[in-house]
Amino acid sequence: MIRRFIFPIILNGLVVFFLAAQINTASTTWFLDRTDSIGGYTTTALLKLPKIIETVYGKAALFSCYDSTALLVNCNPIGTDTAFTVEVYFRPDSTILAGTNNEQRFIHIRNLLNDNRRILLEIRQLQSQRWLLDTYIKSESSNLTLVDSSKSHSSGEWHHVALTYSNGTMRQFVDGVELLSGPVTYLPIDANGKTAIGARQDPRSWFNGAIRMVKVSKRALAPAEFSFPTTTKVQEIGEQSIKSNLLQNYPNPFNPTTNFTYKLEKEALVSIKMFNILGKEVATLVNEIKPAGTYETKWNASTFSSGVYLCKMQSGLYISIKKIILTK
């Protein structure tokens, strides 16, 4: 939503009225650290309530496709806006039901009086225990499903996913990287609609895994604006505390080279990649197995144009993304 304001100024003795526009930056962030309410809105169980667990990112809701756990939130955080971003920070877990419960829905927003208007985010669990992102928008005039079978992701690890919509285009992202986009006509869902987390509102298509955060912004965000929760000192059950770390680059802003320092707690495969503001990969700095220790790598951006870039480090469960600025 863009809000417009009319204001007067005096120019050569005349009162002239100007029209100014202000971008709506409002957002709603839900941390799933309880089951009786989320963000001040009441919740109910679709069948059974999920468990609240401690993770390296803080408390999260643990959903089970075996026990049919899901939450229904008495709120549609998008309201009547026609541009938006839905972000989810979650950990899809492996399940022996893959193939029989391969469609696992974790976000379902719909109009209570008109089921033709709805937004869905789900994963398609593969027999390999990897998953695909599936995003869907439907209205009376059109509908679109985005899913790329060539781009699968690991189960049992934390990931950030996002759906954005603006000006007739839906886009989907995993860990800040755009996967697909396509045209679709979105019509506003009733402001009094509801949101299911962990399943369809029917209910069916149960999700299996943990969800830490759901965030909705009332405009289409660029990847550099996405929210990635930081780790805490809490140790997740069954996992070692994560001490790997990617430090902010220096110098920043920079031209044309900058340095990154990163730490590995134990021997692991580590990748450090660079992305532009649209989420397109532009360079790979590191992609190899390294022993525990502290390292430094450099990026020479002499062939790239000025702007904001993203540096993503991934090693096992650890994922970190830093925003950097190239100025020429």
C-alpha positions as CSV (number, residue, x, y, z in Angstrom):
1,M,0.0,0.0,0.0
2,I,1.2,3.5,-0.8
3,R,-0.1,6.4,1.2
4,R,-0.4,9.8,-0.5
5,F,-0.3,13.1,1.3
6,I,-1.2,16.6,-0.1
7,F,0.6,19.5,1.4
8,P,1.0,23.2,0.6
9,I,4.1,25.3,0.1
10,I,4.4,29.0,-0.8
11,L,6.1,29.6,-4.2
12,N,6.5,33.2,-5.4
13,G,3.6,34.3,-3.2
14,L,1.3,31.6,-4.4
15,V,0.1,28.6,-2.4
16,V,0.9,25.5,-4.4
17,F,-0.3,22.0,-3.4
18,F,2.0,19.0,-3.9
19,L,1.2,15.3,-3.8
20,A,3.7,13.2,-2.0
21,A,3.8,9.4,-1.6
22,Q,5.0,7.4,1.3
23,I,5.8,3.7,1.0
24,N,4.0,1.6,3.6
25,T,6.7,-0.1,5.6
26,A,4.4,-1.8,8.1
27,S,5.2,-5.4,9.0
28,T,4.0,-8.1,11.4
29,T,6.3,-10.6,13.0
30,W,5.1,-13.7,14.8
31,F,7.6,-15.7,16.9
32,L,6.1,-19.1,17.6
33,D,7.1,-19.4,21.2
34,R,3.7,-20.2,22.6
35,T,0.5,-22.0,21.5
36,D,-2.3,-20.0,23.2
37,S,-1.7,-16.8,21.2
38,I,0.6,-15.4,18.5
39,G,1.3,-11.7,18.2
40,G,-1.6,-10.9,20.5
41,Y,-4.1,-13.0,18.4
42,T,-5.9,-16.0,19.8
43,T,-5.0,-19.4,18.4
44,T,-6.7,-22.8,18.4
45,A,-5.6,-26.3,17.5
46,L,-6.9,-27.6,14.2
47,L,-6.7,-31.0,15.8
48,K,-3.8,-31.0,18.2
49,L,-1.4,-28.3,19.4
50,P,2.3,-28.4,18.4
51,K,5.0,-28.6,21.1
52,I,7.2,-25.6,22.0
53,I,10.9,-26.5,21.9
54,E,14.2,-24.7,22.6
55,T,16.4,-24.3,19.5
56,V,19.6,-22.4,18.7
57,Y,17.3,-19.6,17.5
58,G,15.1,-19.4,20.6
59,K,11.8,-21.1,21.2
60,A,10.0,-22.6,18.2
61,A,6.8,-24.6,17.5
62,L,7.5,-28.3,16.6
63,F,4.8,-29.7,14.3
64,S,4.2,-33.4,13.7
65,C,2.6,-34.9,10.6
66,Y,2.3,-38.1,12.7
67,D,0.2,-36.4,15.4
68,S,-1.6,-34.0,13.2
69,T,-0.6,-30.8,15.0
70,A,-1.3,-27.3,13.6
71,L,-2.4,-23.8,14.7
72,L,-5.2,-21.6,13.5
73,V,-4.5,-17.9,14.1
74,N,-7.5,-15.6,14.3
75,C,-5.9,-13.1,12.0
76,N,-5.1,-12.4,8.3
77,P,-1.8,-10.3,8.7
78,I,-2.0,-9.2,5.0
79,G,-5.3,-7.5,5.5
80,T,-6.6,-5.9,2.3
81,D,-3.2,-4.9,0.9
82,T,-2.4,-5.8,-2.7
83,A,1.4,-6.0,-2.3
84,F,3.1,-8.1,0.4
85,T,5.9,-10.4,1.5
86,V,5.4,-13.6,3.6
87,E,8.6,-14.8,5.3
88,V,9.0,-18.1,7.3
89,Y,12.1,-19.3,9.1
90,F,11.7,-23.0,9.6
91,R,13.3,-26.5,9.8
92,P,11.6,-29.1,7.7
93,D,12.4,-32.5,9.2
94,S,12.7,-35.8,7.4
95,T,9.7,-38.1,7.6
96,I,9.1,-41.7,6.6
97,L,5.8,-40.6,5.2
98,A,7.5,-39.0,2.3
99,G,5.7,-40.1,-0.8
100,T,2.4,-40.5,1.0
101,N,2.4,-37.1,2.8
102,N,4.7,-35.4,0.4
103,E,2.6,-32.1,0.3
104,Q,3.2,-30.5,3.7
105,R,1.5,-27.1,4.1
106,F,2.9,-24.7,6.6
107,I,1.1,-21.4,5.8
108,H,-2.5,-21.2,4.6
109,I,-4.3,-17.8,4.5
110,R,-7.8,-17.7,3.2
111,N,-11.0,-15.7,2.9
112,L,-13.5,-17.4,5.2
113,L,-16.5,-16.5,3.0
114,N,-14.8,-17.1,-0.4
115,D,-12.4,-20.1,-0.6
116,N,-11.4,-18.9,-4.1
117,R,-9.1,-16.4,-2.5
118,R,-6.2,-17.9,-0.7
119,I,-2.4,-18.0,-0.3
120,L,-0.4,-21.2,0.4
121,L,3.2,-22.0,1.2
122,E,4.1,-25.7,1.4
123,I,7.0,-28.1,0.8
124,R,6.9,-31.2,-1.3
125,Q,8.9,-33.8,0.5
126,L,10.9,-36.1,-1.7
127,Q,11.9,-39.8,-1.3
128,S,15.5,-38.5,-0.9
129,Q,14.4,-36.7,2.2
130,R,15.0,-33.4,0.5
131,W,12.2,-30.9,-0.3
132,L,10.9,-28.5,-2.9
133,L,9.2,-25.1,-2.2
134,D,5.7,-24.7,-3.5
135,T,3.9,-21.4,-3.4
136,Y,0.4,-20.7,-4.6
137,I,-1.9,-17.7,-5.1
138,K,-5.6,-18.1,-6.1
139,S,-8.4,-15.7,-6.9
140,E,-11.6,-15.8,-8.9
141,S,-9.7,-14.6,-12.0
142,S,-6.5,-16.6,-11.9
143,N,-4.2,-18.9,-10.0
144,L,-0.6,-19.8,-10.1
145,T,1.6,-22.6,-8.5
146,L,5.4,-22.1,-8.4
147,V,7.5,-25.2,-7.8
148,D,10.9,-26.1,-9.4
149,S,11.6,-29.8,-9.3
150,S,15.3,-29.1,-10.1
151,K,15.9,-27.1,-6.9
152,S,15.7,-29.2,-3.8
153,H,16.8,-28.4,-0.3
154,S,18.1,-30.3,2.7
155,S,15.8,-31.5,5.5
156,G,16.8,-31.2,9.2
157,E,18.4,-27.8,8.7
158,W,17.1,-24.3,9.2
159,H,16.0,-22.3,6.1
160,H,14.4,-19.0,5.2
161,V,11.7,-19.0,2.6
162,A,9.7,-16.1,1.2
163,L,6.8,-15.3,-1.1
164,T,6.5,-11.8,-2.5
165,Y,3.7,-10.3,-4.6
166,S,3.5,-6.9,-6.3
167,N,2.2,-5.6,-9.6
168,G,0.8,-8.9,-10.8
169,T,3.9,-11.0,-10.1
170,M,4.6,-13.6,-7.5
171,R,8.2,-14.5,-6.6
172,Q,9.5,-17.2,-4.3
173,F,12.9,-17.4,-2.5
174,V,14.8,-19.9,-0.4
175,D,17.7,-18.6,1.8
176,G,17.5,-15.2,0.0
177,V,17.9,-16.7,-3.5
178,E,15.0,-16.2,-6.0
179,L,13.9,-19.5,-7.5
180,L,10.9,-18.7,-9.7
181,S,8.5,-15.9,-10.6
182,G,5.3,-15.7,-12.6
183,P,2.2,-13.7,-13.4
184,V,-1.0,-14.0,-11.3
185,T,-3.9,-11.7,-10.4
186,Y,-4.2,-11.4,-6.6
187,L,-7.5,-10.2,-5.1
188,P,-7.5,-9.1,-1.5
189,I,-8.4,-11.7,1.1
190,D,-11.0,-10.6,3.7
191,A,-9.4,-8.6,6.5
192,N,-11.1,-10.9,8.9
193,G,-9.6,-14.1,7.4
194,K,-7.6,-16.6,9.3
195,T,-4.1,-18.1,9.0
196,A,-3.3,-21.8,9.5
197,I,0.3,-22.7,10.5
198,G,1.3,-26.3,10.1
199,A,-1.5,-27.5,7.8
200,R,-4.4,-26.6,5.5
201,Q,-7.4,-25.1,7.3
202,D,-9.5,-28.1,6.1
203,P,-7.4,-29.7,7.9
204,R,-4.9,-31.9,6.0
205,S,-1.4,-31.8,4.4
206,W,0.3,-31.7,7.8
207,F,3.8,-30.2,8.1
208,N,6.6,-32.0,9.9
209,G,9.3,-29.8,11.4
210,A,9.9,-26.7,13.5
211,I,8.9,-23.1,12.8
212,R,10.5,-20.2,14.6
213,M,9.2,-17.1,12.8
214,V,6.5,-15.9,10.4
215,K,6.8,-12.3,9.2
216,V,4.4,-10.5,6.8
217,S,5.3,-7.1,5.3
218,K,2.8,-4.9,3.4
219,R,5.0,-4.5,0.3
220,A,7.3,-6.7,-1.8
221,L,10.7,-6.8,-0.1
222,A,14.0,-7.3,-1.8
223,P,16.2,-10.1,-0.6
224,A,18.5,-7.7,1.2
225,E,15.5,-6.7,3.4
226,F,14.6,-10.2,4.5
227,S,14.8,-11.1,8.2
228,F,17.1,-13.9,9.3
229,P,16.9,-14.7,13.1
230,T,20.3,-14.9,14.8
231,T,21.4,-17.8,17.0
232,T,21.2,-17.7,20.8
233,K,23.2,-19.5,23.4
234,V,20.5,-22.1,23.9
235,Q,21.6,-25.7,22.9
236,E,19.1,-27.5,20.8
237,I,18.2,-31.0,22.0
238,G,20.2,-33.6,20.1
239,E,22.5,-31.0,18.5
240,Q,25.8,-29.4,19.5
241,S,25.7,-25.7,20.1
242,I,26.7,-23.9,16.9
243,K,29.8,-21.8,17.3
244,S,30.6,-21.3,13.6
245,N,30.4,-17.7,12.6
246,L,30.7,-15.3,9.7
247,L,31.8,-11.8,10.6
248,Q,30.8,-8.6,8.9
249,N,33.1,-7.8,6.0
250,Y,35.7,-5.1,6.2
251,P,35.9,-2.5,4.9
252,N,32.2,-1.9,4.3
253,P,31.3,0.0,2.2
254,F,34.2,-1.0,-0.1
255,N,35.8,-0.6,-3.5
256,P,36.8,-2.9,-5.1
257,T,37.9,-5.6,-2.6
258,T,36.6,-6.6,0.8
259,N,37.6,-9.3,3.4
260,F,35.5,-11.8,5.2
261,T,36.5,-13.6,8.4
262,Y,34.7,-16.9,9.3
263,K,35.1,-19.5,12.0
264,L,34.3,-23.3,11.9
265,E,33.8,-25.1,15.2
266,K,34.7,-28.5,13.6
267,E,35.6,-29.9,10.2
268,A,32.8,-29.4,7.8
269,L,31.8,-28.5,4.3
270,V,31.5,-24.7,4.1
271,S,30.3,-22.6,1.2
272,I,30.4,-18.8,1.0
273,K,28.7,-17.3,-2.0
274,M,27.8,-13.8,-3.2
275,F,24.4,-12.7,-4.5
276,N,23.1,-9.5,-6.0
277,I,20.1,-7.6,-4.7
278,L,17.7,-9.7,-6.8
279,G,19.0,-12.9,-5.2
280,K,21.0,-14.1,-8.2
281,E,24.3,-15.8,-7.4
282,V,27.3,-13.9,-8.8
283,A,30.4,-15.4,-7.2
284,T,31.6,-18.4,-5.1
285,L,34.3,-17.5,-2.6
286,V,34.6,-20.9,-0.7
287,N,33.1,-24.3,-1.4
288,E,35.2,-27.0,0.3
289,I,35.7,-29.1,3.4
290,K,37.9,-27.3,6.0
291,P,39.1,-28.3,9.5
292,A,38.1,-26.4,12.6
293,G,39.6,-22.9,12.7
294,T,39.4,-19.3,11.8
295,Y,39.8,-18.3,8.1
296,E,39.7,-15.3,5.9
297,T,38.6,-14.9,2.3
298,K,38.5,-11.9,-0.1
299,W,36.1,-10.8,-2.8
300,N,37.3,-8.7,-5.7
301,A,34.3,-6.9,-7.1
302,S,36.2,-4.8,-9.7
303,T,33.9,-6.2,-12.5
304,F,30.7,-5.5,-10.7
305,S,28.6,-2.4,-10.5
306,S,27.9,-0.3,-7.4
307,G,25.1,-1.5,-5.1
308,V,24.0,-3.8,-2.3
309,Y,25.1,-7.4,-2.3
310,L,24.6,-10.4,0.0
311,C,27.2,-12.7,1.3
312,K,25.8,-16.1,2.4
313,M,27.8,-18.7,4.5
314,Q,26.4,-22.2,5.1
315,S,28.1,-25.0,7.0
316,G,25.9,-27.8,8.3
317,L,23.1,-26.2,10.4
318,Y,24.7,-22.8,10.4
319,I,23.5,-20.2,7.9
320,S,24.4,-16.5,7.9
321,I,23.8,-13.7,5.5
322,K,25.5,-10.4,5.6
323,K,24.5,-7.3,3.6
324,I,27.5,-5.4,2.0
325,I,27.8,-2.3,-0.1
326,L,30.0,-1.7,-3.1
327,T,30.6,1.9,-4.0
328,K,32.6,3.1,-7.0
